[in-house]
Amino acid sequence: MKVRVGFLGPLGTYTHQAAHEYFQDSVIYNERKTIAETLESLETLDYAVVPRENSIFGSVIETFDGLKVLKRGSIQDEVVLKIQHCLVVKKGARLSDIDCVISHEQALGQCQKFLAERLPSATTTGMISTAAAAQKVSKSQTLNVAAICSEICVTTFENLEILVRGIQDQNSNYTRFFVLGRNPDINPSFTHALLRVTPQRGCTDSDTTFDLTELLKTIDLSVIHIDRRPAPVSEPFLDTYFLEVVSSSKKASEWPEQLSQSISRVRGKGYLVEIIGRW
């Protein structure tokens, strides 16, 4: 039986492309409508792929909201994908044929320079997603409509071809994606870990501001990324922190023990701490 992978759909999205770059054609892909549904798919599927952060727009809030209540599975790897928008047309169409360009509003906005210089007379129309735009072009009976979308769309939908690659205004647009496994094998040589940390009563009190510096001192590891979301409890203004830590030890064999000791120290201060990812 083939491995099954859930991803934030629909087919043809950049999350689909990231999943395909990681797993290739060796798995069955299952699209989900939301990030929450994608994470929940680990109840029945083997893996799930969700966006973590974009180099321009920052962390994906919906992903961390899902991770704060994640009960099944854990992060086992990540994929970094360069977001490269392509101008996709019906096979046989030329640039001179195009008088309408469709895509998600964000993608249209990210390609304004190309549109102004190469298709100044073309109208633009927003779609629910870049993939939906590609699918509409695929079904079009004419050659005058083009879509701005990901490269994978030409293999996902019929009768499409890429007219121009890399039409985005900025070439430094990257997105990191988490690869989660339902029952992941822990790589013994892992160097990264994601900790989910939530203060409890006794760690702080309502009369003082929570001191993140003290938490970082207690962890005493190299922290390269911090995300914060409201904790899933009824107490107001209590937050859950996601801390990505990395090994700073020259001996790989020492890292798991350092991580374990750090977690013990933090728990000793009254925090809830869980490792929700190792890669």
C-alpha positions as CSV (number, residue, x, y, z in Angstrom):
1,M,0.0,0.0,0.0
2,K,1.4,3.4,-1.0
3,V,2.2,6.1,1.6
4,R,-0.5,8.8,1.8
5,V,0.4,12.5,2.2
6,G,-2.0,15.3,3.1
7,F,-1.3,18.8,1.9
8,L,-2.9,22.2,1.9
9,G,-4.8,22.1,-1.4
10,P,-6.0,22.4,-4.0
11,L,-3.8,20.5,-6.4
12,G,-1.3,22.8,-8.0
13,T,-0.6,25.0,-5.0
14,Y,2.9,25.7,-3.8
15,T,2.3,23.4,-0.8
16,H,1.5,20.6,-3.4
17,Q,4.7,21.5,-5.2
18,A,6.8,21.4,-1.9
19,A,5.2,18.0,-1.1
20,H,6.0,16.7,-4.5
21,E,9.6,17.9,-4.3
22,Y,10.0,15.9,-1.1
23,F,8.1,12.7,-1.9
24,Q,8.2,12.8,-5.7
25,D,5.8,10.3,-7.3
26,S,6.2,7.5,-4.7
27,V,3.1,8.5,-2.7
28,I,-0.6,9.2,-2.9
29,Y,-1.4,12.9,-2.5
30,N,-4.6,13.9,-0.5
31,E,-5.6,17.6,-0.7
32,R,-7.2,19.4,2.2
33,K,-9.0,22.7,2.3
34,T,-7.4,24.2,5.3
35,I,-4.2,24.0,7.3
36,A,-6.2,22.7,10.3
37,E,-7.7,19.9,8.2
38,T,-4.2,19.1,6.8
39,L,-2.8,18.6,10.3
40,E,-5.8,16.7,11.4
41,S,-5.3,14.3,8.4
42,L,-2.5,12.7,10.4
43,E,-5.2,10.8,12.2
44,T,-5.6,8.7,9.1
45,L,-2.8,9.6,6.7
46,D,1.0,8.9,7.0
47,Y,2.3,12.4,6.4
48,A,1.2,16.0,6.1
49,V,2.9,19.1,4.6
50,V,2.0,22.6,5.7
51,P,3.6,26.1,5.1
52,R,5.7,27.3,8.0
53,E,6.9,30.8,7.0
54,N,7.5,33.0,4.0
55,S,10.6,35.1,3.7
56,I,8.6,38.2,2.8
57,F,5.3,37.8,4.8
58,G,6.6,36.0,7.9
59,S,5.2,33.1,9.9
60,V,2.0,31.3,8.8
61,I,-0.3,31.9,11.8
62,E,-2.7,29.1,10.9
63,T,0.1,26.6,11.0
64,F,1.2,27.5,14.5
65,D,-2.4,27.7,15.7
66,G,-2.7,24.1,14.6
67,L,0.6,23.1,16.2
68,K,-0.4,24.4,19.6
69,V,-3.1,21.7,19.8
70,L,-1.3,19.0,17.7
71,K,-1.9,15.7,19.3
72,R,-1.0,13.2,16.6
73,G,2.3,13.1,14.8
74,S,5.3,15.4,14.8
75,I,7.6,17.4,12.5
76,Q,10.3,15.3,11.0
77,D,11.7,17.5,8.3
78,E,11.3,20.8,6.3
79,V,11.3,21.8,2.7
80,V,12.5,25.2,1.5
81,L,10.9,26.2,-1.8
82,K,11.7,29.3,-3.9
83,I,8.3,30.8,-4.9
84,Q,8.7,31.2,-8.7
85,H,5.6,32.4,-10.5
86,C,5.1,31.2,-14.0
87,L,2.9,32.6,-16.8
88,V,1.0,29.5,-17.9
89,V,-1.1,29.3,-21.0
90,K,-3.1,26.8,-23.1
91,K,-0.8,24.9,-25.4
92,G,-0.2,26.8,-28.5
93,A,-0.8,30.3,-27.1
94,R,1.7,33.0,-27.6
95,L,2.3,36.1,-25.5
96,S,0.7,38.3,-28.2
97,D,-2.5,36.2,-27.8
98,I,-3.0,37.1,-24.1
99,D,-5.4,39.8,-23.2
100,C,-6.4,38.6,-19.7
101,V,-4.3,37.3,-16.8
102,I,-5.9,35.5,-13.9
103,S,-4.5,34.4,-10.5
104,H,-4.8,34.9,-6.8
105,E,-4.7,38.6,-6.0
106,Q,-1.4,38.2,-4.1
107,A,0.3,36.6,-7.0
108,L,-1.0,39.3,-9.4
109,G,0.5,41.9,-7.0
110,Q,3.8,40.1,-6.9
111,C,4.1,40.2,-10.7
112,Q,3.1,43.8,-11.5
113,K,6.4,44.8,-13.2
114,F,6.2,41.9,-15.6
115,L,2.6,42.6,-16.4
116,A,3.2,46.3,-16.9
117,E,6.2,45.7,-19.2
118,R,5.2,42.6,-21.2
119,L,1.4,42.6,-21.1
120,P,0.4,46.3,-20.6
121,S,-2.9,46.0,-22.3
122,A,-4.0,42.8,-20.6
123,T,-6.7,42.9,-17.9
124,T,-6.3,41.0,-14.6
125,T,-8.8,39.0,-12.7
126,G,-8.5,37.7,-9.1
127,M,-9.1,34.0,-8.4
128,I,-9.5,32.0,-5.2
129,S,-6.0,30.5,-5.7
130,T,-3.3,30.2,-8.3
131,A,-4.2,26.6,-8.8
132,A,-7.8,27.6,-9.6
133,A,-6.5,30.0,-12.2
134,A,-4.5,27.3,-13.9
135,Q,-7.5,25.0,-13.9
136,K,-9.7,27.6,-15.5
137,V,-7.1,28.2,-18.3
138,S,-6.9,24.5,-18.8
139,K,-10.6,24.3,-19.5
140,S,-10.7,27.5,-21.6
141,Q,-11.9,27.2,-25.2
142,T,-9.7,30.1,-26.2
143,L,-6.0,31.0,-26.2
144,N,-6.3,34.6,-24.8
145,V,-6.3,33.8,-21.1
146,A,-3.1,33.1,-19.1
147,A,-2.6,32.2,-15.4
148,I,0.1,33.1,-12.9
149,C,0.8,29.9,-10.9
150,S,3.3,27.4,-9.8
151,E,5.3,25.2,-12.2
152,I,3.6,22.0,-11.0
153,C,0.3,23.1,-12.5
154,V,1.4,22.1,-16.0
155,T,1.7,18.5,-14.8
156,T,-1.5,18.7,-12.7
157,F,-3.9,20.1,-15.3
158,E,-4.2,19.1,-19.0
159,N,-3.2,21.1,-22.1
160,L,-1.0,23.7,-20.3
161,E,2.5,24.9,-20.9
162,I,4.8,27.5,-19.3
163,L,5.2,30.6,-21.4
164,V,7.6,32.5,-19.1
165,R,9.2,31.4,-15.8
166,G,10.2,33.6,-12.9
167,I,7.9,36.6,-13.6
168,Q,7.8,37.7,-9.9
169,D,9.1,41.2,-9.1
170,Q,11.3,39.9,-6.2
171,N,13.6,36.9,-6.6
172,S,14.1,36.5,-2.8
173,N,10.7,35.0,-2.1
174,Y,11.0,31.6,-0.3
175,T,8.6,29.6,1.8
176,R,9.6,26.9,4.4
177,F,7.2,24.0,4.8
178,F,7.0,21.5,7.7
179,V,6.8,17.8,6.8
180,L,5.0,16.0,9.6
181,G,4.8,12.2,10.1
182,R,2.0,10.3,11.8
183,N,4.5,7.8,13.2
184,P,7.8,9.4,12.2
185,D,11.2,7.7,12.5
186,I,13.5,10.0,14.6
187,N,16.7,10.6,12.8
188,P,19.4,9.9,15.3
189,S,21.6,12.6,13.7
190,F,18.9,15.3,14.0
191,T,20.2,18.8,14.7
192,H,17.0,20.8,15.0
193,A,14.1,20.5,17.4
194,L,10.9,22.5,17.8
195,L,9.7,22.9,21.4
196,R,6.2,23.9,22.4
197,V,6.4,25.7,25.7
198,T,3.4,27.0,27.7
199,P,3.8,28.8,31.1
200,Q,1.6,27.5,34.0
201,R,0.5,29.0,37.2
202,G,3.6,29.5,39.3
203,C,5.8,30.4,36.4
204,T,4.4,33.9,36.3
205,D,1.6,35.9,37.9
206,S,-1.0,38.3,36.7
207,D,0.7,41.3,38.3
208,T,4.0,41.0,36.3
209,T,4.9,40.6,32.6
210,F,6.1,37.2,31.5
211,D,9.9,37.3,31.3
212,L,10.9,35.5,28.1
213,T,14.6,36.2,28.9
214,E,14.4,34.0,32.0
215,L,12.9,31.1,29.9
216,L,15.7,31.4,27.3
217,K,18.3,31.4,30.1
218,T,16.7,28.2,31.5
219,I,16.7,26.5,28.1
220,D,20.4,27.4,27.6
221,L,20.4,26.2,24.0
222,S,20.9,28.0,20.7
223,V,17.4,29.3,19.8
224,I,17.2,30.4,16.2
225,H,13.4,31.1,15.9
226,I,10.6,32.0,18.2
227,D,6.9,32.1,17.4
228,R,4.1,33.0,19.9
229,R,0.4,32.2,19.8
230,P,-2.3,32.5,22.4
231,A,-2.3,29.4,24.6
232,P,-5.3,27.0,24.2
233,V,-6.5,27.6,27.7
234,S,-9.1,29.9,29.3
235,E,-6.6,32.1,31.2
236,P,-6.3,35.4,29.4
237,F,-3.0,36.6,27.9
238,L,-1.3,33.3,28.4
239,D,0.8,32.4,25.4
240,T,2.4,29.3,23.9
241,Y,5.9,29.7,22.6
242,F,7.4,27.7,19.8
243,L,11.2,27.6,20.1
244,E,13.4,26.2,17.3
245,V,16.6,25.1,18.9
246,V,19.7,23.8,17.2
247,S,22.7,21.8,18.2
248,S,25.8,23.8,19.1
249,S,27.8,20.8,20.2
250,K,30.8,19.6,18.1
251,K,29.9,16.0,19.1
252,A,26.6,14.9,17.5
253,S,26.2,12.3,20.2
254,E,26.0,14.9,23.0
255,W,23.0,16.8,21.4
256,P,20.1,14.5,22.4
257,E,21.3,14.5,26.0
258,Q,21.7,18.3,26.0
259,L,18.2,18.7,24.7
260,S,16.8,16.3,27.3
261,Q,18.5,18.1,30.2
262,S,17.2,21.5,28.9
263,I,13.7,20.2,28.8
264,S,14.1,18.9,32.4
265,R,15.3,22.3,33.6
266,V,12.3,24.1,31.9
267,R,9.8,21.6,33.4
268,G,11.4,22.1,36.8
269,K,10.4,25.8,36.5
270,G,6.8,24.8,36.1
271,Y,6.4,25.0,32.3
272,L,4.6,22.5,30.0
273,V,7.2,21.5,27.4
274,E,6.9,19.1,24.5
275,I,9.1,18.3,21.6
276,I,6.9,18.5,18.5
277,G,9.6,18.2,15.9
278,R,13.1,16.7,15.4
279,W,14.9,17.0,12.1
